[in-house]
Amino acid sequence: MFLHKVYCRFSLIYPTLCPPPPPPPPLRSLPHGGGLFCSPPLRVPNSLRFRRVRHMRSHVASSAPSRFARLVPFASAAESGVADPNGSPAPTSLPLEDEESLSLGGYRLPPKEIRDIVDAPPLPVLSFSPHRDKILFLKRRSLPPLSELARPEEKLAGIRIDGNYNARSRMSFYTGIGIHSLTDDGKLGPEQEVHGFPDGAKINFVSWSRDGRHLSFSIRVDEEENNSSKLRVWVADVESGKARPLFQSPDIFLNAVFDNFVWVNDSMLLVCTIPISRGAPPKKPLVPSGPKVQSNEQKNVVQVRTFQDLLKDEYDEDLFDYYSTSQLVLVSLDGTMKTVGPPAVYTSIDPSPDDKYILVTSIHRPYSYIVPCGRFPKKVELWTTTGKFVREICDLPLAEDIPIAFNSVRRGKRSINWRSDKPSTLYWVETQDGGDAKTEVSPRDIVYMESAEPINGEQPEVLHKLDLRYGGISWCDDTLALVYESWYKTRRTRTWVIAPDSKNVNPRILFDRSSEDAYSDPGSPMMRRTQAGTYVIAKIKKQDEGTYILLNGRGATPEGNIPFLDLFDVNTGVKERIWESDKEKYYETVVALMSDYTDGELPIDQLRILTSKESKTENTQYFLQAWPDKKSFQITNFPHPYPQLASLQKEMIRYQRKDGVQLTATLYLPPGYSPTKEGPLPCLVWSYPGEFKSKDAAGQVRGSPNEFAGIGPTSPLLWLARGFAILSGPTIPIIGEGDEEANDRYVEQLVASSEAAVEEVIRRGVAHPNKIAVGGHSYGAFMTANLLAHAPHLFCCGISRSGAYNRTLTPFGFQNEDRTLWEATNTYIEMSPFMSANKIKKPILLIHGEEDNNSGTLTMQSDRFFNALKGHGALCRLVILPFESHGYSARESIMHVLWETDMWLQKYCVESSDQSSDLYSSSGESPNSSENKAISATGSVPDHESTQEDGFYFTPRSLL
């Protein structure tokens, strides 16, 4: 049970919600992009992995010049004659028989049945007011045009910056804000549209004031030549919906490269602004002052993964300072403002719960050319709210030498935060093993605590000692807090009960379990909002004298997830199930506590919760449930996003690998399809391998058969509309029990899992043996290439998106492998499909973003793999997407990816019985049709290649 520090001051609903995740493997990767932020009870998509920092920015691709000299001009309208709903030119769509035209370049459109699903209007994001009496509907647009990705950006210190508006590049945004009143019976009042800002404004960082009377947000507008203005901070009155600029001066702009702004109290905000005296950006010298020199004459051991977008020279350093330096400004709603502190590269501003102090974090020189900005020297200071310096908490040196072993951390004070249940008490953790996970020591971490201003030389108090790696704290009050620790190598996770202010009460272990054991997960504590805007564990009051809390769990079972809410006595360990999801037709989850804006214990008969409800064919809706009668009131009534697939068939299936490991997958079939009447279908298998320490854990069922089939813009489920069977997420467990390393038998276990999946869909009569394709994204692409090399009898073709294929290019670890190339040379070589390019005889489609910023999947990986394949006469195709990063964003790019994928599947899967002609070229080896069986893989799984824990990715405060 890992606590993610997300002290947001709001509740948010997003169309896809999931319970708090178990302790991730080491804090390594963070997704880019997103506008999903949640208070502790809420779930985040599986593709997200939060660090213990406050904000996350939308951070996607870069815009370096494309390798294509020019593109075919777009047509003026789509095939239907109607312009693109996103306002971008419509991609050209050429007849399939026009083979010669394929060499001309240009963007294509997939078939209409796929295009209609991708272009469906997105549902709004919901955010509840602090008092839970109002809801924001934050409106969104569909996919952005490629012209937005083509905007110039700076790649500096592991982050990408749009210099025009001085924020992270490619931020998503909202197009409007609607406010609805919410009654106790779940009815929504008429929409009050927030108004007063310019037409076409792009809205970001929406947050509630603590009293719920005002909203704050940023605004930018498009100017000439697709340039956006810099961001300005606006505020809106919730009752009237009237919005206005916060600053009276038109020359004050928001600097959103790192933190942005925060409510200090009900009427005042602290804002990171662009220094007014900043001037023009530095100019790159025409002639360098000298060579670029790096040295390790001290013989330090510095092992780092393949970080992207690092600083390269002094000019980059100056440019990084230019864009990231902020001036803090304290401004009230009446426009009164005061500068606070000197200009600096502030990365976090965090007011104390009593609004008297600010915890200010900044980074400073000397910078590094081999690690991103998260490892730069970091200073944490304590100021008063008025900007008076109180004291320095720490000044950490440059951290280039953090070991690559999982659970290794930075030396010195880390995870410095405010206690949520106290006015102004700080706590932090310090490693006792020098940050090296390979060092055996007890204790390994010590948690300390002290008041903001210690009296009479008071020393920090030792709060708790841990033998595993610290994972966070859930605070409640003087007598109760939960401390989490975990260790990745053993998958062990423990939860401690402590009494923070009672030294005579000994800590005790509440839960001690394997993080892989989904069936034993007791759930996470429900949190309530305090008057100060923080979140603490909700204590529940019953007639007896027990200490009760609520545990919200996913409820993993052999039949699938059955989420629950337990009333748990912390003292006795006795639990009572007070709510559980429907088991037959629906999948329900507890999203948030809605009776949480009161101090002290919450009477059980006054409990109100927000739940979500969905089924295989019914979109997610949200409900209020109130005790004691548990009456349910529906809040939302979202339409089905793709009614043409409303009656799709979904089933969770179980089967067994030849070594006895239980495997699962989700099988999707087109609406109305019957295998007995129509026979087997072409099948697309889309997956992503996972690592486990035990066979039992690997065989556990995860997910629910009743969850709504969400279809993203590049989802394999789109091919249901093309008559495919889809085997989504067949488990591909790579198991290393005891001292064995999982990857030492990677290929063997990969093939065995795939064979079992293929045999199962063939046995069921839903997949044609010669028409099974395999695909995946990132580590799933790596999997796909390996399967084509080592299990060619299973597949007719493969689709690999944004993968890494040569592990010698990631010599200091990849994914969950923390041995170096020199420590596990054979493993690196044997796992690399690049080394087996000569074995790949089935058609493979490679797709990659030209500006991939993920640390393990450089675009060069696909370039070199394609050349290796071509050098052995393999039937292959490489598609490089200009301006796209690890995930694809622009409508033109996504539509073209879908077109490429559909063309590949139609030619080499649907028509796999006749592969003598190549649609894309006049040459290439024709696979033996008698071998054309297939397996595949599931997508939308988070990529674990990235080790961007060291770039500043934040849990966004937009929607606080």
N, C-alpha and C positions, 0 to 999 in steps of 0.2 A: 504494500500500500504506500504509494509515493505521493507526498503532498506537493502539488504545484502551487507556487506562490502567485496567486492571481487575486489580489485584494481589490477587485473591481467594485465600484459602488453602484451597481445596477444588477438587473437580471435580464438575460438575453435568451431569446429562443431563436434557433436557427433550424432550417428544415431538416438537417441531419444532426442528431444529438446522441451521445453515448456516455456511459458512465465513466467516472474517473478511472484512468488506466492504471494497471499495476506498475510497479517500478520498471521504468524502461531500462534497456541495456544502458550503459553509461551515457551520461548526458552528452550526446554527440550531435544529433542532427535536429535542425529546425527547418520546417517547411518555409517556403517563401510565399508571400501573398497572403490573402485571407482577410477577412473582416470578421473574425469570430473571436469573441471574448466572452468569458463567463465567470460568474461568481463561483465559489467552490462547489456548490451542488450541481452545477451544470456540466454537461458532457461536451467534449470537443471531438471533431472528426478524427478517425484513426490516422488520417494523414498528418495530424498535427502532433508535435511533441514540444511541450513548453519547457523553457528553462526557468530558473528561479530569478527572473527579472521581471520588470513591470510591464513592458510593452513589446509588441511585435509590430513591425511595419510591413506593409505590402512591399515585397522585395523580390523582383523577378528578373527578367533578362536584361541584357545590355544591348547597346546599339552600335557596335563597331561596324565598320563598312562591310557590306556583304561580299562574299566571294563571287557572287553573280554580278557581272558588269552591268547588266540591265535586266529588266523583267518585261515580259510581254504586257503591253498596256491593257488595263482592265476594260471590260465592256461597260457600257454606261448603265446597264440594268441587268438584273438577274434573268434567268431563263423565262420566267413568267412575265417578264416585262416590268416587274415591280422592283424598285430600288431596295437595297439591303436595309433591313430595319435598324441597323446600327449606324446608318449614315455613311458607310464606306462603300467604295465602288464594288460592284459585283464581280467575283472571279469569273474568268472565262470558263466555259464548259464545252469541250470538244467532243465530237462523235467518237465512240469507242473504236470504230473501224479506221479512223484517220491515224494510222500508226506513225506516219511521217511527222504529223504535227506534235507528237509527244516529245520530240527532241527540241522543240522550240522554247520550252519553259512556260511559265505562266501558272497561275493558280487555277485549280479546278473545283467544281462543286460535286459532292456526292449525290447519289440518287435522292429524289424528293422525299421518300419515306424516311430517310435518315436526316435530311436537312430540316424537315419540319419539327422533328423532336429536338434537335440542337437549338433551333431558333425559338423554341417555346419561351414565352416571357418568364423571367425568374420570379420566384415568390419573394415577398419582402422579408427583411430581417425585423424581428420584434424585440423591443426592450421595455421592461417594466419600470415605472417610477419607484423611488425609494419607499413610498407609502403603499405601493401596489394598487393604486387607484386609477392609474392611467397607463396606456400602452403606446409606444411609438411604433409606427409602421415605417420602416426605413426602405425606401423604394430603390430598386436597382435596375440597371439596364442589362441587355444581353451582352454577348461577347464584344470586346472592343475591336476597332479596326486596326489593321496593321500600321497605319500611319502613326498611331499613338506609340507603338513599340519602337518606331523608327526615330523617335525624338532623341537628340543627343543626350548622352549620360556620361558621367565620370565614374570610373571603376577604381575605387580607392580603399585600401586597408580592409578588403573583404566585403565591402558594401558598394552599392551602386546608387548614384545620386543624380537626380535631374537638377541641373544648375539653374534652369529657368525659374523653377518655383522652390528651389532650395529644400528639397525633401527627398525621400527614397524614390527612386524611379518606378514608374509603372504602378503607382498606387491605384487600387480600385477605388470606387467612390459611390456615393448615393446620389440619386437625382432629385429626391424630395423627401420630406418628412411629414407624415400624418399623425395627429394625436387623437386618441380615442379615450374617452372615460370608460372605466370598467366598474360595473356594479357587483354587489356581492353574489348575485345569481348568474354571473358570467356574461351578462349582456354588454355589448359595446355601444357607446353613444356615437352620434354622428362624427364624422372626421373633421377635425380642425386642422387645416393645412397651414404649416409654417410658411410664412410669406414675407416679402420685403427684400429678398436678395435677388440678384440679377437672374434673368432667364438663362437657362443652360448652365447654371452654377454647379460645380462639382463639390460635393459635401464630404468631409472627412471628420474623424475624431469626435463624434457626437457623444456628449456626456451630460448627465443630470447634475444639477446643483444638489447639495445634500438635503435641502428641504423640498426638493421636487418642484420648485416654482419656476426655475429657469433651465434652459438648455444652452450649452456652449458647443460650438463646432467651428470648423474651418471652411472657408470658401475660396475656390479659385475658379476663374473663368477663362475660356478660350479666347485667344487674341489672334492676330494675323499670323498666317503661315503655321497654323496648328500649334502655336506657342501658348502656354498657359501662364496666367499671371501668377505672381507669388501668392502664398496663402495668407489670408487675413482671418483673424478670429472674430466670430460673430456670436451674439447671444440672442435668445428668443424668449419671450414671455409665454409660459405654457398655457395660460388661460386664454389669451388673445391670439396666440400664434404669431404675433408681430416680431420680426427679427430686425436687428440693427448691428452695425459694426461695434465691437467692444471698445476699440481705441478711437478717439476723436481725430487723431492725426492720421492722414492717409499714407504716411511714410513709415509706418510700423508694420512689419511683416513677421509672420511666424517662421521660425526655423524648426523644421520637423525632421531633420536628419536623424536625431536620436529621440529624446523626449520632446513633448510639445507643450502641453499646459495641464494644470490641475487646479481643481477647486480647493482653496485653502479654508474657506468657510462659505456660508450661504451667499455672500455678496462679493467675494474677492477671489481672483484667480492669480496664479503664478504662471507666467508665460515665458517660454524660450523664444526670444526674438532675434532677428538679424541685427547685429550692431549697426546703428545708423551711420556711423563713421567708417564703415567697412571699405568702401571704395571698389574699384574694379578688380576682377580676379587676376592673380599673377599670370604673367605671360611666360610661355615655355621658351627658354633661351634657344636661339638658333644654333649655337655652338655649345656643347657641354663643357663644364668647367674642368672635367677630368674623367677618367675611366670609372666604371662602377665596380667597387671593390667590396668584397665580403671576406671576412677572415675568421678562422677559428684557431688561432695560435695558442689559445689556452687549453686546447684539446677537450673542450666541453662536449658532452654527449647531448646532441640536439636532434631529436627524431620528430618530424612533423609530417602530417598527411599532406596530400596535394591540394593545398588551399588555393583558391582562385582570387583574382582581382586584388592582388597585394600591391603595396607601394613599391615603386621601382627606383626612385631617385629623389633628390632634394626638391625638385619641382613638384612631384606628387605629394610630398610631405606638406609643402606650402599650400597646395591646392586643397588637401584634406583639411588643414587648419582653416582655410578660407571658408569653406562651405559648412564645416561642423561647429565652428565657434559661435556661441550664443551669448546674448546679454539677457539675464533674467530680469523680468519686469513684473512688479506687483501692481495689479490694476483692479479697481473696484467697478461695480456695475454702473456707477455714475461717471465713469471716465477718469477718475483720479488715478494717477499712476506714479510709480517710484521705481527707479532702477535699483536692483539688488545685486551686490557683489560685482566683481570684475568680469569682463568677457572671458570665456573659457570654453573648452569642449565638454559641456555638461551632457552626461549620458543618462542621468536619472535625477529627478527631484521628487521627494517623498515627504509630505507634511506629516507631523506627528498627529495621533488621534485627537489631541487637545488643541491643535492648531497653534501651538507655541513655538515649535521648532520645525526645521526643514533638514532632512538628510540629503545632502547634495553630493553626487558622485560625478567625477570628471576624469578624463584621461589626459595625459600630457607626454611630452617628449622625454627620453629618446624613443622614437618609433622603430618599428622593425620591418624588414623587407621579406621575412619568411613566415610570419604569422599575422592573422588579422587583428583588427583593433581591439577585440575583446581581451587580448593578452598584453595590450600596451600598459605602461605604468598607470596605475589607477589610484586616485586619491578620493577618500570619503571624508567629508567634513560635516560638522553640525553648526547650523546657523539658527538664529531666531527668525521668526516669520518676517520680521522687518529687515532682515539682511545682515544683522550683526553677527560677526564670526564668534562662535563659542569655543570650539576646539576641533582639533584634527582627530578623527577616529583611526585612520590608517593611511599610509602612502605605500602602495605595493609596487615593487620594481617590475620591469619588463619580464614576462613569463614565456620565454621561448622554449624552455626545457621541461615543460610538463610531460611526463612519460606517456607513451601511447597506450599503455596497459589500461584496460577498462577500470573505472573507479579511481583513476589518478586525478588529482586536483591541483589547483594553485596553492602555493604556500601562503601563509598569513591569514588574516581575517577574511572570511568570505560569508556570503548569505547574510549580510548585515541588514536588519529589518527592525521595525517597530513591533512591540507586542500589541496584538490587536485588542487585548482586554485591558490595557493600561493607558493612562493619559500620555506618558512619554518615557517609556522604558525600551531600551535597545537590547537586542540579542544578536549573537553571531556564532559562528563555529570556526574552530582552528584545527587543522590536521596535526597529528602527532607522528605521522610517518613520512614527513617531508613531502607529502603529496604523491608519493610513489606507492601504487597499489601492491607492488611486489614485495614491499618491506613488511615484515611481520612484526607487529607491535600491538600492545594493549595498554590503554585504549587507543583506538585509531583516530577518533575525533572527539573533541570536547566542545560542548555548547556552553557559552558564557552569557551573562546578562548583567546589565547595570543601568542606572537611571541616566537620563540625558545629561544632567549636570551633577556628577558625584560630589558628595559633601565631605569635607575634611579628609581628602585623599582616599576616599573609599575605593577599594579595589573591586574589579569585576568579580561577580559570583559565579562559581561553577554550577551550572544548572543540571547538566547530565553528561555522562561519559558513555561513549559508544565504541563497540568493537568492530562494527561494520561501518559503512560509509553513511554519513548523515543524509537524510532524505527530506527533512522538513518538520514543521511543528503545526499542529492545529491547537489553537488556544481556546480556552473556555473562560476560566476565572482563576482566583487564587488557589483553588483546590484541585483543579483539573486541567490538564493539557495532554495531548497525545504526541509523542515523538516517534519519528519513523527513521529506520535505518535499513540498508540493503547491501547485498554483495552480488555482483553480476556473475562472477565465475561459478558460484554455487547456487545462484538464483534464490538465495535466502533473503527473506524480508521479515522484519520484526516491528511491532508496534508496542511502545512503552506507555504506561500510564504514570504520570508524575503529578505531584502537587507543587506547583512552581514556587509558592510562598510559604510552604510548610516543610521546614528542614527535617522535622522528626518523622515524616512519612517517606518510607523507602520507595523508590521506583520499582515497578513490577512489569513484567511482560504481559501484555494483553493478548497479542497474536504473534505466533512464530510459525512461519509457513514458507512454502516455496512460491515464488512469484509466478511460476509456470502453472501451478495447480489452480486452474480456474474454478474447479468445483468447491474448493475450500475457501474461496474469497468471501470474507464476512461482510464486505461492503465498506463504504466510506461514511464518515459522520456528516450529517446534514448541518449546514451552517446557517446562522441567523445574522441579519444585519443589525449593527448597533446604531445608536443615535449619532455616533461619531463617523459613521460611514464605513467602518471596518466590518469584518465577518469573524464570528466566533462560533464554537460548537453550541448548538441549540440544546439546552437542558430541558427535559420534559417533566412536568409535574404530574404525579399520580397521587392516590390517596395514601400510599405507604411512604416510607422515608427513603426509598432507594434513590440512587443517582442514575437517572435514565437519560440516554441519548438516542438519536435516530440513526440507524445504519441503512444507507441506500446502496443496494447491491444489484449486480447484473444477473445474478441467479443462474450461473452456468450449470447445466444438467446434461445428461446423455441425450435428452430429447431436445436440447437447445436452451437458449437463455430464457429464463422466466424471472424478470426483474421483481424486486421485493423492497419493502420497507419494514425494518424490524425495530421494535422498541427494546432497547438493550440496557440491562443493568450493568454498569461498569464495575460495580463491586462484586457481584456474584457471577457474572457471565451469563445469566439467564436472559433469554431473548424471547420476545413474543412477536409473531408476524402480524402486523396490523394492516398491511396492504400487499397485494400480489397481482401481477399482470394476469390478464386472461390467458389461459393455456391453449385454448382450442383454435380460435380464429384470429385473435388480435395480439399485437405486441405493444405493450405499454411500458412507459418508464416514468419514474419520478424525476422531474426536471428541477424544481426549486421549491423552497419553503415560502409560502405566501403570507404567513402570519408571524413575520419575523422582525417587525419594527418595534419591538418592546424589549425592555431590559428584564433580566431575571429569568425565572423558569416559565416555560410556556405550558399552560394547562392542556392536557391531552384532549379535552373536549372542545378546545378552541383551535385545534390544528387545522390548517388549510394548506393544501399543497397544489402545485401545478404539475399536471401529468401530460404526457403525449400518448397518442393512440394511433396505430396504423395497422394495416393488414397487407397481405400480398398484393392486393389490387386497390386498396384505399390509401390515399395520400395522408401524411401525418397531420393530425389536428391536435389542438391543445385544449385541456379541460381544467376546471377548478374542482377540487374535491374538498368537502368540508366535513369535519367531525362534529358531533358524534354519529350522525346517521350516514356519513360518507356519501352524501348526495353529490352527483357529478353534474357540472354545468359546462357545456361546450362553448369555447371562446371563439375559435376560428372556424372557417368553412372554406378552406383553400380548394380551388378546383384541381382536378387531376391534370398534371402537367403534360401528359401524352396519352390522351384517351384512346388513341389507336392501338395502344398496347395495354389497355386497362384489364383485359382478360388474359394476360400472359400467364403461363403455368410455371410455378416455382416449387421446387422440392429440395430439401436437404437430404443428401444421400450419404450412406456409410458403406465402406468397403475395407478390405484388408490388404496390406502390403505383404509380400511373400515372406518377410521376416516376422510377421505377426503384428506389426504396428497398425492400429486402427486409423483409418483416414476418413476425411469428410470432404464434401464439396456441395455447392449449390447448383442444381441443374435447372436451367431455364429453357422452356419450350415456347414456340410461337402460339398466339391465341388460336384456339380451335384445333390444334394439331393432335392427331391420333396416330401413334406408331403402327398400330395394327392395320389401319386403313391406308396410311400414306407411306409407310415404310420409313427406313432410316434417313436422317437428314445430314447435310454437311454440318460439321461441328467445329466450334472455335473454343479452345481451352485457354484460359487466361489466368496466370498464377504468379506467385511470388514466394520463394522459399523462406522458411523460418528455421531458426536454430533452437534446439532443446537439449536439456541435460538428461531427460528420462523419456523412455518409450511411453510410459503411462500418461505423462503430461502432453506429449505430442499427439496422443490419440484422443484427447478430450475434445468434445464438441464445443465450438464457439460460434456465436451468432444464433439467429432465430429463424425458423421456417416462415414465420408470420411477418417478418419485417417487409416494409414497402420496398419495391425494387427501384431504388433511385438510379437514374441514368444520367451520368455526367456527359460533357461535350465530347469526350474521347472514349467513352465506356464501351467495352465489348458487347454490352447488352443492346447496343444500337442495331446489331445484326440480327436480333430477333425480328426486326421489321423487314429483313431480307430473307427470312425463312431458315435461319440457322438455329441449331441447338447450341446453347452456350453452357459450358461447364465452367462456372466461375469459382475461383479460389480453391481448387483442389489442394488440400494440404500437402506441402512438399517438405516434410520435416527432415532436417539434417541433424542427427542426434549424435552427441558425444558424451557418453555416460562416464562417470568417474573421472579419471585423469585423461581420458581420450579426448582429443580435439575433434569437433564435429567435421571440420573441413577436410580432415585426412581421408574421409570416406565420402566426400561430397558427391562425386560423379556416380558412385555405386548407389547411393541412397536416392539421388535425383532420378536416375533411370528407373529404379524399383518403384518409386512413388508414381511416376508417370505411366509405367506399364499397368499398374493397378487401376489407375484412373481410366485409361483407354479401354482396358478389358471390361470395366464396369459399364461404360456408356454403350459399348458394343453389345454386351450381354443384355442390356435393357432394350435393345432394338431401336434406340433413338439416334445413333450415330453410324454413318456408313464407314466401314473399316478403312476405305481408301480416301476418305474425305474428312480427315480430322486435322485441323491446323492448330498451331501453338503460338502463343504470343505473350508479351509482357513488357513492362516499362521498367527502366533502370535495372535493379537487380533481377527483375523478371525478364528483361531483355538478355542479360547475361545467362540466365537459366535457359532461355529459348535457344540461344546459340549453342550452348552445351548439349542440349537435347538433340538438336539436329546433327551434331557431331557424333554423339555417343549412343543415340537411340534412333537411327534413321528409319528403322522399320515401323516406328510409331506415327510418323508424320508425313503429310503431303507437302507442307510448307510452313514457314515461320515468319513472324513479324516481331522485330526487336526495336523498341523505341528508347532512345537515350541511354544506351547501355555502356558498360565497360567490359572489354573483352581480353585485355592483356594485363594481367595482374603485376607484371614487372614494372608497369607504369604507375602502380600504387604501392611502392615497396615498403612503406611503413604502415601497413595495415589497410584493411578495407572492410566495409560492412561490419560484421561482428568478429572479424579476425584481428587480433592484436599482436600476433607474432609478425616479425619482419620477414622480408624476402630471404634474408640471409639465415634466419632461424628456421624457416620452413620452405626451403627452396623447392622441393618436390611438390609440395601442396600448391604453391603459387603456380608452378608450371602446369601441373595436371588439371587445375581448375580453369585455366585460361583457354577459352575456345579459340583464341588466336593461334595457339600452338597446335590446334587440331583443325586448322582451316582446310587442310588437304582432305579431311574426312567428310566435309559437308557437301553432300550431293543433292540435297533438296533445296528448292527455291527459298531464299531468305530476303526479306525486305528490311532494310536498315533505315531508321528515321532518327534524326538528331537535331536539336536546336543549335544554331551556329554560335550562340553566345551562352552555352551551358555554363552555369556558375557553380554547379555542384562539385564538391571536392574530389569525387571519385570518378566522374564521368565526363572527362574532357572530350570535346568534339573530336579531337584527334583520335580517340579510341575507335570511333566508327570509320573515320577516314582510313586508318591503317588496317582495320579489319577488312574493310571492303577491298583494299588493294591486295591483301593476302588471299581473299576469296577469288578475286579476279585473276590473280596469278596462278590459281589452280583450276581455272575454267569453271568455277561454280556459277550457277544461275543466281544472280544477286542484283540488287538495286539499292542505291544509296540516295536518300533524300535529305538534304540539309535545309533547314528552315531559317531563312534570314531573320535576324533580330530576336529569335526565340531562345529561351533559356531552358532549364531542365524540364519544366512543365511548359506546355504550349498555351498561349493566351489569345492571340489575335484570331478573329473570325476567319480571315483568309487562310491562315496557317492551319487552323483546326479543320476547316472544311477540306483543305487539300490533303491533310493527313487521312481524313476519312475516305476521300476519293482514292488515294493511293492504296489504302488498306482494302477497300471494297474491290478495286480492280485486281489486286493480288489474290484475294480470296476467290473471286469469281473465276479467275484464270487457272489458279493452281490448287484450288480446293473443289469448287463446284464442278469445274470442267477437268478435274485431275485425271480422268481416264484418257485424255488426249493431250499430252504435254509436248508434242513434237514441235509446236510453233511457240515462239516467245513473243508475247505481246509488246515487249519493250525493246527488244533488240533482235537482230537477225542471227546472232550467235549465242552460244551458251549451252551447257550440257543439259540434256533432257533426262530428268530422273526416271528411273524404271517404275512404271505405273504399278507393277505388282508389289512394290514395296511401299506404296503410298498409303500407309496408315497414319494416324496422328494422335497426338496428345496436346494439351495446351495448358494455359495458365491464367491467373486472375489479376486484375489490375487495380489501380487506385490505391495501392498499398504504399505507405510512406517509404521514401528512399532513406536507407540508413547509411548510404555511402558518405553523406555529407558529415563533416565534423565541424560545422559552422557554429559550434557552441561558443567559439571565440570571437565571432563577429557579433555585433549587438543586435540580436533579434528579440523583440519585446512582445509581451502580451499587450495588445493594443488597449489604449484607454478610450478608444472611440466607443462610445456606448457605456461610459462609466455610470 
